[in-house]
Amino acid sequence: MNTPVLLRPYLLLLCLLAAVLYGCNSSEDAAAPVPEPLPKVLVFYKTAGFSHPSIPDAITALRQLGAANRFGVDTTKVAANFTPAVLAKYKAVIFLSTTGDVLNEVQQQAFEQYIGAGNGFVGIHAATDTEYDWPWYNGLVGAYFNGHPAIQPATLNVVDKNHDATASLPDQWQRTDEWYNFRDLSADVRVLLTLDERSYSGGMHGNDHPIAWYHGYRSGRAFYTAGGHTTESYQEPLFRQHLLGGIQYAAGLSKRVLEPVMD
């Protein structure tokens, strides 16, 4: 049957309308949701003094922790990356066994602004052997290095389990490492682990020897652990979990409700 000539334009319009409606509702053409980018941390490992042989092992472990726990890990030993534009890409910066004077005044100012904007800091091992002439950094990291005895086994006591860095640890944790003594300890940090000085030789703090801690600082978050001198540390499941918890806290990725500790 022939369609009357007068109806043909209307049928053509209906066909076009149906095609448009089908195209709008087609699941094949629907825009896929854009996934949120993974949060990232920056590992900074510049040394102006002793350079720890364990740094490459630590970097490998931190990358593995990131891959397994959905956060990106970038690494650098170039202090020129401490600019507002570069630092803004990261939720936390990890000072991995840094030593000596590693940032100039402009870079220090950029890092102070970064922490003041609510971001995080993680210090591992020799991070306390860093920037002795920068009082702001002393407040951030919580103490300065003051020597150590020989590498040996020791017992660590968990004094606060309400933190990702300690929640999975036994109440008493036996491990081998290079055990730091400190000076210029901040009274404002929240201690997570202490050393039992009866379990090894060379301690200088008596019954109160902090070895890992956290605190809020200048609107940001800071975590420090003195462990991590040896290459074997970064293969220890409990030490890796300890590091992971500290990173999650500093990067704002913790699900725990922690009492604010600001200074």
DRENLO-644219 format. One record per residue (C-alpha): residue number from 0; chain; x, y, z. Coordinates in steps of 0.02 Angstrom, whole numbers, plus 50000, padded with zeros to 5 digits. Each point is the difference from the previous one (the first is absolute). Layout:
BEGIN
> NUM,A,X,Y,Z .
...
end
This chain:
BEGIN
> 0,A,50000,50000,50000 .
> 1,A,50067,50169,49952 .
> 2,A,50015,50132,50136 .
> 3,A,49910,50162,49956 .
> 4,A,50122,50135,49949 .
> 5,A,49936,50119,50135 .
> 6,A,50042,49875,50141 .
> 7,A,50178,49963,49945 .
> 8,A,50082,50152,50086 .
> 9,A,49915,49956,50164 .
> 10,A,50057,49819,49992 .
> 11,A,50178,50057,49964 .
> 12,A,49994,50115,50151 .
> 13,A,49938,49858,50111 .
> 14,A,50141,49887,49940 .
> 15,A,50129,50133,50038 .
> 16,A,49927,50030,50173 .
> 17,A,50002,49814,50039 .
> 18,A,50183,49988,49945 .
> 19,A,50048,50145,50114 .
> 20,A,49907,49926,50149 .
> 21,A,50078,49829,49972 .
> 22,A,50173,50077,49989 .
> 23,A,49977,50096,50163 .
> 24,A,49946,49843,50091 .
> 25,A,50128,49883,49926 .
> 26,A,50112,49925,50136 .
> 27,A,50139,49982,49872 .
> 28,A,50008,50188,49973 .
> 29,A,49979,50051,50183 .
> 30,A,50153,50084,50071 .
> 31,A,50095,49888,50121 .
> 32,A,50027,50074,50174 .
> 33,A,50174,50072,50022 .
> 34,A,50088,49914,50146 .
> 35,A,50074,50111,50133 .
> 36,A,50189,50008,49991 .
> 37,A,50095,49902,50131 .
> 38,A,50072,50103,50143 .
> 39,A,50189,50013,49988 .
> 40,A,50147,50017,50119 .
> 41,A,50175,50064,49961 .
> 42,A,50152,49909,50068 .
> 43,A,50147,50119,50024 .
> 44,A,50168,49917,50031 .
> 45,A,50135,50133,49977 .
> 46,A,50151,49979,50113 .
> 47,A,50130,50132,50042 .
> 48,A,50083,49887,50129 .
> 49,A,50000,49811,50022 .
> 50,A,49902,49910,49864 .
> 51,A,49913,49842,50060 .
> 52,A,50024,49846,49889 .
> 53,A,49822,49949,50045 .
> 54,A,49922,50146,49903 .
> 55,A,49971,49900,49838 .
> 56,A,49918,49858,50099 .
> 57,A,49891,50127,50090 .
> 58,A,49945,50078,49836 .
> 59,A,49953,49829,49931 .
> 60,A,49899,49961,50157 .
> 61,A,49910,50168,49996 .
> 62,A,49953,49975,49817 .
> 63,A,49933,49827,50040 .
> 64,A,49899,50069,50144 .
> 65,A,49927,50133,49887 .
> 66,A,49954,49876,49863 .
> 67,A,49916,49885,50126 .
> 68,A,49906,50139,50090 .
> 69,A,49945,50116,49859 .
> 70,A,50115,50149,50016 .
> 71,A,50133,50058,49880 .
> 72,A,50184,50015,50048 .
> 73,A,50119,50120,49914 .
> 74,A,50182,50017,50051 .
> 75,A,50131,50137,49989 .
> 76,A,50165,50055,50073 .
> 77,A,49991,50167,49910 .
> 78,A,49963,50140,50122 .
> 79,A,49948,50116,49857 .
> 80,A,49835,49902,49997 .
> 81,A,49951,50087,50162 .
> 82,A,49892,50131,49917 .
> 83,A,49816,50038,50034 .
> 84,A,49949,49934,49829 .
> 85,A,50089,49832,50019 .
> 86,A,49957,49971,50183 .
> 87,A,49816,50035,49966 .
> 88,A,49991,49832,49909 .
> 89,A,50029,49902,50160 .
> 90,A,49904,49958,50158 .
> 91,A,50161,49971,50098 .
> 92,A,50188,50014,49982 .
> 93,A,50111,49861,50071 .
> 94,A,50175,50047,50056 .
> 95,A,50087,49832,49977 .
> 96,A,50164,49996,50098 .
> 97,A,50044,50175,49945 .
> 98,A,50157,50071,50081 .
> 99,A,50074,50173,50023 .
> 100,A,49944,50162,49918 .
> 101,A,49890,49945,49855 .
> 102,A,49890,50153,49962 .
> 103,A,50044,50183,49970 .
> 104,A,49898,50142,50075 .
> 105,A,49880,50016,49852 .
> 106,A,49967,49813,50001 .
> 107,A,49975,50003,50188 .
> 108,A,49870,50136,49982 .
> 109,A,49908,49898,49867 .
> 110,A,49997,49850,50116 .
> 111,A,49939,50103,50148 .
> 112,A,49857,50065,49892 .
> 113,A,49962,49823,49944 .
> 114,A,49982,49935,50178 .
> 115,A,49904,50157,50049 .
> 116,A,49873,49958,49864 .
> 117,A,49954,49841,50092 .
> 118,A,50114,49871,49920 .
> 119,A,50108,49866,50079 .
> 120,A,50179,49953,50043 .
> 121,A,50078,49830,50033 .
> 122,A,50176,49988,50070 .
> 123,A,50091,49833,49989 .
> 124,A,50159,49963,50099 .
> 125,A,50129,50135,49960 .
> 126,A,49867,50131,49969 .
> 127,A,50048,50059,50175 .
> 128,A,50181,50016,49941 .
> 129,A,49946,50140,49884 .
> 130,A,49989,50191,49997 .
> 131,A,50074,50039,50171 .
> 132,A,49993,50188,49967 .
> 133,A,49815,50006,49956 .
> 134,A,49896,50014,50160 .
> 135,A,49836,49979,49908 .
> 136,A,50060,49830,49939 .
> 137,A,50051,49949,50176 .
> 138,A,49820,50033,50052 .
> 139,A,49933,49901,49852 .
> 140,A,50108,49844,50017 .
> 141,A,49990,50007,50190 .
> 142,A,50184,49975,50051 .
> 143,A,50179,50000,49939 .
> 144,A,50118,49851,49990 .
> 145,A,50125,49984,50142 .
> 146,A,50102,49845,49962 .
> 147,A,49970,49812,50003 .
> 148,A,50079,49839,50062 .
> 149,A,50039,49850,49890 .
> 150,A,49860,49914,49905 .
> 151,A,49919,49874,50117 .
> 152,A,49835,49920,50051 .
> 153,A,49885,50097,50116 .
> 154,A,49824,49996,50069 .
> 155,A,49878,50137,49952 .
> 156,A,49846,50035,50104 .
> 157,A,49840,50056,49915 .
> 158,A,49929,50140,50107 .
> 159,A,49860,50055,49884 .
> 160,A,49905,49878,49888 .
> 161,A,49871,50123,49939 .
> 162,A,50101,50039,49845 .
> 163,A,50024,49914,49833 .
> 164,A,50189,49990,50030 .
> 165,A,49980,49894,50157 .
> 166,A,49829,49918,49994 .
> 167,A,50069,49840,49923 .
> 168,A,50154,49987,50112 .
> 169,A,50021,49887,50152 .
> 170,A,50004,50089,50168 .
> 171,A,50185,49959,50008 .
> 172,A,50092,49996,49836 .
> 173,A,50172,49921,49984 .
> 174,A,50104,50053,49851 .
> 175,A,50177,50045,49948 .
> 176,A,50049,50174,49942 .
> 177,A,50112,50149,50035 .
> 178,A,49922,50082,50153 .
> 179,A,50011,50189,50004 .
> 180,A,50020,50113,50150 .
> 181,A,49929,50176,49983 .
> 182,A,50018,50179,50054 .
> 183,A,49879,50147,49989 .
> 184,A,49852,49885,50023 .
> 185,A,49833,50088,49981 .
> 186,A,49881,49985,50146 .
> 187,A,49853,50015,49880 .
> 188,A,50016,49837,49903 .
> 189,A,49888,49851,50035 .
> 190,A,50116,49851,50031 .
> 191,A,49952,49834,49919 .
> 192,A,50150,49889,50040 .
> 193,A,50134,50003,50133 .
> 194,A,50161,49901,50017 .
> 195,A,50030,49888,50150 .
> 196,A,50179,50051,50039 .
> 197,A,50020,49845,50109 .
> 198,A,49989,49895,49841 .
> 199,A,50155,50073,49915 .
> 200,A,50154,50104,50039 .
> 201,A,50034,50182,49956 .
> 202,A,49836,50088,50040 .
> 203,A,50005,50174,50077 .
> 204,A,49819,50035,50048 .
> 205,A,49966,49879,50143 .
> 206,A,49820,49945,50023 .
> 207,A,49931,50122,49873 .
> 208,A,50084,49972,49831 .
> 209,A,49881,50047,49858 .
> 210,A,50038,49920,49833 .
> 211,A,49844,50038,49895 .
> 212,A,49871,50139,50016 .
> 213,A,49875,50111,49912 .
> 214,A,49921,50171,50022 .
> 215,A,49907,50139,49913 .
> 216,A,50115,50142,49949 .
> 217,A,49958,50169,49924 .
> 218,A,49834,49934,49932 .
> 219,A,50085,49845,49927 .
> 220,A,50039,49824,50062 .
> 221,A,50170,49926,50044 .
> 222,A,50056,49822,50035 .
> 223,A,50176,49941,50042 .
> 224,A,50077,49829,50029 .
> 225,A,50183,49975,50043 .
> 226,A,50001,49824,49927 .
> 227,A,50062,49961,49826 .
> 228,A,50190,50003,50004 .
> 229,A,50023,49823,49938 .
> 230,A,49953,49931,49829 .
> 231,A,49914,49855,50089 .
> 232,A,49878,50121,50082 .
> 233,A,49909,50026,49835 .
> 234,A,49966,49814,49981 .
> 235,A,49921,49985,50174 .
> 236,A,49810,49987,49986 .
> 237,A,49970,50089,50166 .
> 238,A,50120,50141,49962 .
> 239,A,49921,50024,49828 .
> 240,A,49829,50006,50083 .
> 241,A,50069,50127,50124 .
> 242,A,50060,50109,49856 .
> 243,A,49837,49981,49905 .
> 244,A,49900,50058,50150 .
> 245,A,50110,50153,50022 .
> 246,A,49981,50046,49817 .
> 247,A,49812,49977,50005 .
> 248,A,49988,50115,50150 .
> 249,A,50113,50135,49927 .
> 250,A,49913,49995,49831 .
> 251,A,49827,50017,50078 .
> 252,A,49951,49824,49945 .
> 253,A,49970,49928,50174 .
> 254,A,49823,49948,50048 .
> 255,A,50041,50015,50185 .
> 256,A,49933,50144,50104 .
> 257,A,50152,50068,50091 .
> 258,A,49998,50129,50137 .
> 259,A,50068,50162,49924 .
> 260,A,50178,50035,50057 .
> 261,A,50051,50171,49933 .
> 262,A,50150,50109,50035 .
end
